[in-house]
Amino acid sequence: MLAAGRRRSAPEADRALEELCRTYWYPLYAFVRRQGHSKEDAEDLTQGFFARFLERNYLEGLSSEKGRFRAFLLAALKHFLANEHDRAGRQKRGGGVVPLSLDWQDADARYQIDPADQLSPDKLYDRAWATTLLEQVIARLREECAAEGKGQVFEQLKPFLMMCKSDIPYAQAAASLGLNEGAARVAVHRLRKRYRELLRLEIAQTLSEPADLEEELRALFQAFAE
């Protein structure tokens, strides 16, 4: 999406950028909260950041972070926060610019259940980003399965998506779907294959260089290991 967006006309590129911001706004809110800001201040700062970010279309500077939207967005936020700290006052919620419609109540609830350990703001950001990305993939896979009349199959097999192949209880999957074990193995294999495809497609949307996909994929899973 990023690579294409930078080649398209301005309206199309703007829509692509706004869509990414709507998807990945929560990790920035979590970063601001972990910096010590209150719920209300974090809302104002996050909304103000996106208002300025979208208004000025900072996407042109993406190359400074090797074409990775995750890293670029965090660097831009840090710059914004530094400027806001030096400023005597700030305009609330973007100061007249039409703000993104964001679910602040959900954001606070999510933040309260984020890891209780002392993750640094940067590490919390990376983990929240990885979690958001995987949620997007699961949602798209659920929609695809529902459109094909396989919504029940998805719900029954979803718990096996993140398991090692050797740990998948195929007999349990077969029983839940009313299939023999061989058919269950095929169903699980197909779902996991499509999950991996959608995961790579989702990551690719946040990169301007396709060659960076494998490295970004490793960073995604490293966020959960730390």
Order of alpha helices (4+ residues) and beta strands (2+ residues): alpha-alpha-alpha-alpha-alpha-alpha-alpha-alpha-alpha-alpha-alpha
